Amino acid sequence: MFTKAKNAPPENKAAALITPEATSSSAQGSTANHARSSLSVIGSNTQVEGDINSDEDLTVEGRVSGIITCKQHTVTLGAKGYIKGDVFAHTLHVSGEVTGNLVVLHRATIHKGAHVSGTIVAPCLILEDGSVFHGSIDMNPDNEILKSAFNDASGSSTTPSMLSSSSGATAQKATKEQRTTTAQAIKQDETEV
């Protein structure tokens, strides 16, 4: 967004704003920008208290207390990251610490050095040597928890777009009810085991 002015006098070494015309002409010639998927990052010095709904890949290097919903993308928890709450993701990579339920549509990977306490529901799970896990695992791809959590994931992600519409309060209430139902189903599965 900013670039150093090339012909600025020595006493004025401030950054110069690139004009919108310059960025649009350079972006048109670059197909690399279009090929990249977008990514949200919660930095190592950031703490989030509340639910996160993401329509792009999410990397957590800081601390999150709340529900993370990223049903069609990848959630990555860095080695010093911490999540206290449930995570709903298409793909999950954990290198830090999680206290909560992990519900993953495709694959969950718990890397060396990670600490996870809770329930993992995923059809494919990788627990690397050196990772620590306390809880229960369900790898049934026909699990009711997966079906109820990802029932809208087959089409476009409707939850985030519904939250931004005029009927956002109704959609948010429905999403919370769905999460409560999923959490109750997880607890019921734990008591049956």
Phi, psi and chi 1 to 4 in degrees:
 res  aa     phi    psi   chi1   chi2   chi3   chi4
   1 MET       -  -35.9  179.7  161.4 -163.9      -
   2 PHE  -117.2  148.0  -69.2   96.0      -      -
   3 THR  -140.2  150.7 -176.3      -      -      -
   4 LYS   -71.7  134.8 -165.7  171.1 -172.5  176.9
   5 ALA   -67.0  128.8      -      -      -      -
   6 LYS   -74.4  -41.8  -68.4 -179.0 -177.2  178.3
   7 ASN  -105.5   24.4  -62.8  -34.2      -      -
   8 ALA   -74.3  143.7      -      -      -      -
   9 PRO   -62.0  156.0    5.2   -8.2      -      -
  10 PRO   -55.8  -34.2  -18.4   23.9      -      -
  11 GLU   -75.8  -11.9   66.6  -86.0    1.4      -
  12 ASN  -120.0   83.1 -176.3   10.4      -      -
  13 LYS  -101.7   27.0  -62.8 -146.4  178.1 -157.4
  14 ALA   -73.3  160.4      -      -      -      -
  15 ALA   -75.1  144.6      -      -      -      -
  16 ALA  -108.9  140.0      -      -      -      -
  17 LEU   -74.8  132.0  178.9   62.2      -      -
  18 ILE   -79.2  132.8  -62.3  175.2      -      -
  19 THR   -71.0  152.1   62.7      -      -      -
  20 PRO   -57.8  -33.2  -23.2   31.1      -      -
  21 GLU   -65.3  -38.3  -63.7   81.8   24.2      -
  22 ALA   -67.3  -39.6      -      -      -      -
  23 THR   -71.1  -36.1   58.0      -      -      -
  24 SER   -71.1  -36.3   64.2      -      -      -
  25 SER   -71.2  -36.0   63.5      -      -      -
  26 SER   -74.5  -32.1   64.8      -      -      -
  27 ALA   -70.3  -32.0      -      -      -      -
  28 GLN   -66.5  -34.7  -70.6  171.1   -6.5      -
  29 GLY   -79.9  -11.2      -      -      -      -
  30 SER  -107.1  114.4  172.1      -      -      -
  31 THR   -89.1  -10.6   57.0      -      -      -
  32 ALA   -65.1  -36.0      -      -      -      -
  33 ASN   -62.6  -36.4  -73.4  -17.3      -      -
  34 HIS   -76.2  -27.3  -61.0  -67.0      -      -
  35 ALA   -78.4  -24.7      -      -      -      -
  36 ARG   -75.5  138.2  -82.7 -169.5 -127.2  167.0
  37 SER   -85.9  154.5   62.8      -      -      -
  38 SER   -79.2  157.3   54.8      -      -      -
  39 LEU  -143.8  133.7  170.2   69.9      -      -
  40 SER  -105.3  140.3  -67.9      -      -      -
  41 VAL  -128.1  130.4  177.5      -      -      -
  42 ILE  -102.2  108.4  -63.2  173.0      -      -
  43 GLY   -65.4  165.6      -      -      -      -
  44 SER   -65.4  -21.5   59.4      -      -      -
  45 ASN  -102.5   18.9  -65.5  -38.9      -      -
  46 THR  -113.9  137.4  -56.9      -      -      -
  47 GLN  -120.4  131.9  -64.7 -178.9   19.8      -
  48 VAL  -120.0  127.9  175.6      -      -      -
  49 GLU  -117.5  110.5  -68.9 -172.2   21.8      -
  50 GLY   139.1  172.6      -      -      -      -
  51 ASP   -79.3  147.0  -63.1  -13.9      -      -
  52 ILE  -121.6  126.0  -62.6  172.1      -      -
  53 ASN  -115.8  122.9  -65.4  -54.4      -      -
  54 SER  -128.2  137.3 -179.8      -      -      -
  55 ASP  -105.2   23.8 -118.8   -6.5      -      -
  56 GLU  -150.6  170.1   59.0 -169.9   -1.0      -
  57 ASP   -58.7  147.2  -69.5  -11.0      -      -
  58 LEU  -130.8  129.9  175.1   66.6      -      -
  59 THR  -116.7  128.4  -62.1      -      -      -
  60 VAL  -113.3  112.3  177.3      -      -      -
  61 GLU  -105.1  -16.6  -63.1  -69.8  -18.3      -
  62 GLY  -101.4 -142.5      -      -      -      -
  63 ARG  -119.8  134.6  -60.3  176.9   65.6   82.7
  64 VAL  -129.3  129.3  173.8      -      -      -
  65 SER  -117.9  104.2  -65.6      -      -      -
  66 GLY   153.2 -177.2      -      -      -      -
  67 ILE   -90.4  130.3  -63.0  170.3      -      -
  68 ILE  -106.0  123.1  -64.4  175.9      -      -
  69 THR  -120.0  114.2  -55.0      -      -      -
  70 CYS  -145.4   62.5 -169.8      -      -      -
  71 LYS   -66.9  -23.2  -66.6 -177.7 -180.0 -179.2
  72 GLN  -113.0   10.7  -66.5 -178.3  -15.7      -
  73 HIS  -139.8 -176.2  -63.1  -81.5      -      -
  74 THR   -98.8  135.9  -59.8      -      -      -
  75 VAL  -110.5  128.8  174.0      -      -      -
  76 THR  -122.4  126.5  -57.6      -      -      -
  77 LEU  -106.4  117.6  178.0   63.7      -      -
  78 GLY   -68.3  168.5      -      -      -      -
  79 ALA   -59.4  -31.7      -      -      -      -
  80 LYS  -103.2    6.9  -61.8 -165.7 -175.0 -136.7
  81 GLY   -80.8  157.8      -      -      -      -
  82 TYR  -142.0  131.9  174.3   75.8      -      -
  83 ILE  -125.5  125.8  -62.8  173.0      -      -
  84 LYS  -115.3   99.2 -178.6  178.0 -178.4 -179.0
  85 GLY   149.4 -180.0      -      -      -      -
  86 ASP   -85.4  151.1  -61.9  -17.1      -      -
  87 VAL  -127.0  128.4  177.7      -      -      -
  88 PHE  -116.5  114.5  -62.4   86.9      -      -
  89 ALA  -145.5  158.7      -      -      -      -
  90 HIS   -73.0  -47.3  179.4  -89.3      -      -
  91 THR  -134.9  143.6  -53.0      -      -      -
  92 LEU  -135.8  133.9  177.0   68.2      -      -
  93 HIS  -124.6  121.8  -63.8  -81.8      -      -
  94 VAL  -118.6  121.4  176.4      -      -      -
  95 SER  -118.8  -12.6  -64.2      -      -      -
  96 GLY  -103.9 -139.7      -      -      -      -
  97 GLU  -118.7  133.4 -176.1  177.4  -10.1      -
  98 VAL  -130.4  132.6  176.8      -      -      -
  99 THR  -122.2  101.5  -57.6      -      -      -
 100 GLY   157.2 -177.9      -      -      -      -
 101 ASN   -91.6  137.9  -58.8  -47.6      -      -
 102 LEU  -114.2  116.5  -53.5  176.2      -      -
 103 VAL  -117.0  113.6 -178.3      -      -      -
 104 VAL  -127.6  128.9 -177.1      -      -      -
 105 LEU   -72.9  -39.5 -176.9   62.0      -      -
 106 HIS  -108.9  -73.4  179.4   63.2      -      -
 107 ARG  -145.2  137.1  175.7 -177.7  -55.7  162.0
 108 ALA  -115.8  132.3      -      -      -      -
 109 THR  -122.2  121.3  -55.1      -      -      -
 110 ILE  -104.4  106.9  -48.1  -57.3      -      -
 111 HIS   -80.7  164.0  -64.2  -77.3      -      -
 112 LYS   -53.6  132.3  178.4  179.7  179.9  177.6
 113 GLY    92.1   -8.6      -      -      -      -
 114 ALA   -78.9  152.4      -      -      -      -
 115 HIS  -127.7  118.9  -66.2  -89.5      -      -
 116 VAL  -126.7  129.3  177.1      -      -      -
 117 SER  -125.2  120.3  -64.4      -      -      -
 118 GLY   146.9 -157.9      -      -      -      -
 119 THR  -107.9  135.8  -61.0      -      -      -
 120 ILE  -113.1  122.7  -61.3  174.9      -      -
 121 VAL  -117.8  109.2  179.0      -      -      -
 122 ALA  -160.0  138.2      -      -      -      -
 123 PRO   -69.4  -22.1   19.5  -26.3      -      -
 124 CYS  -134.7  125.1  179.7      -      -      -
 125 LEU  -134.2  132.8  173.7   64.2      -      -
 126 ILE  -120.0  118.8  -60.7  168.1      -      -
 127 LEU  -110.5  107.4  -69.7  171.4      -      -
 128 GLU   -75.6  152.4  -69.2 -176.6   -5.8      -
 129 ASP   -56.3  136.8  -72.0  -15.7      -      -
 130 GLY    92.9   -3.4      -      -      -      -
 131 SER   -90.4  155.7   62.9      -      -      -
 132 VAL  -119.5  128.8  177.7      -      -      -
 133 PHE  -136.2  131.2  173.5   71.2      -      -
 134 HIS  -127.7  120.0  -60.7  -78.3      -      -
 135 GLY   148.8 -150.2      -      -      -      -
 136 SER  -126.5  156.7   63.1      -      -      -
 137 ILE  -128.1  135.8  -62.4  170.3      -      -
 138 ASP  -129.7  116.5 -171.4  -25.3      -      -
 139 MET  -110.3   18.4  -65.9  178.3   62.6      -
 140 ASN   -74.7  116.7 -179.0   -0.2      -      -
 141 PRO   -67.3  -16.6   18.7  -25.5      -      -
 142 ASP   -98.6   17.6  -65.1  -34.8      -      -
 143 ASN   -59.9  136.6 -175.2  -53.7      -      -
 144 GLU   -63.1  -31.2  -72.2  -60.0  -41.6      -
 145 ILE   -64.1  -45.3  -64.0  167.5      -      -
 146 LEU   -62.1  -45.2  -80.4  174.7      -      -
 147 LYS   -61.2  -44.1  -72.0 -179.9 -178.3  177.3
 148 SER   -72.7  -35.0   66.7      -      -      -
 149 ALA   -73.7  -32.6      -      -      -      -
 150 PHE  -114.5   24.3  -69.9   92.5      -      -
 151 ASN   -63.7  -23.6   63.5   -4.0      -      -
 152 ASP  -101.1    1.2   65.3  -24.3      -      -
 153 ALA   -79.2  -14.3      -      -      -      -
 154 SER   -67.6  -35.5   58.3      -      -      -
 155 GLY   -93.9 -152.4      -      -      -      -
 156 SER   -73.6  159.0   63.6      -      -      -
 157 SER   -70.1  106.8  179.3      -      -      -
 158 THR   -87.1  -26.3   55.6      -      -      -
 159 THR   -60.9  -53.2  -56.5      -      -      -
 160 PRO   -64.0  -39.0  -24.5   33.8      -      -
 161 SER   -69.2  -33.8   61.8      -      -      -
 162 MET   -68.5  -33.8  -74.3  170.7   44.3      -
 163 LEU   -66.7  -28.3  -71.1  174.8      -      -
 164 SER   -88.1   -6.1   63.3      -      -      -
 165 SER   -83.0  179.0   70.1      -      -      -
 166 SER   -68.6  -22.9   60.1      -      -      -
 167 SER   -95.6   32.6   62.1      -      -      -
 168 GLY   -59.8  -39.7      -      -      -      -
 169 ALA   -63.3  -40.9      -      -      -      -
 170 THR   -66.2  -43.5  -53.1      -      -      -
 171 ALA   -65.3  -39.8      -      -      -      -
 172 GLN   -65.3  -40.0 -169.9  171.4   17.8      -
 173 LYS   -63.9  -43.0 -178.0  178.9  176.8 -174.6
 174 ALA   -63.7  -39.5      -      -      -      -
 175 THR   -64.4  -44.0  -57.5      -      -      -
 176 LYS   -63.8  -39.2  -73.7 -177.2 -179.5  180.0
 177 GLU   -63.8  -39.6  -71.1  171.6   -2.4      -
 178 GLN   -64.2  -42.2  179.3 -175.8   13.0      -
 179 ARG   -65.3  -40.0  -70.7 -176.1 -170.6  131.3
 180 THR   -62.4  -43.0  -57.7      -      -      -
 181 THR   -62.2  -41.6  -55.7      -      -      -
 182 THR   -64.7  -44.0  -57.0      -      -      -
 183 ALA   -63.5  -39.4      -      -      -      -
 184 GLN   -65.1  -38.9  -69.9  169.3  -12.5      -
 185 ALA   -65.6  -37.7      -      -      -      -
 186 ILE   -63.9  -45.8  -70.3  171.7      -      -
 187 LYS   -63.0  -39.0  -72.6  178.6 -177.0  175.5
 188 GLN   -64.3  -42.8 -176.9  179.0    3.4      -
 189 ASP   -60.6  -39.3  -86.4    2.7      -      -
 190 GLU   -65.3  -39.3  -71.8  175.3   -7.8      -
 191 THR   -72.0  -28.6   57.8      -      -      -
 192 GLU   -73.1  -26.5  -71.1  175.3    1.9      -
 193 VAL   -79.7      -  173.5      -      -      -
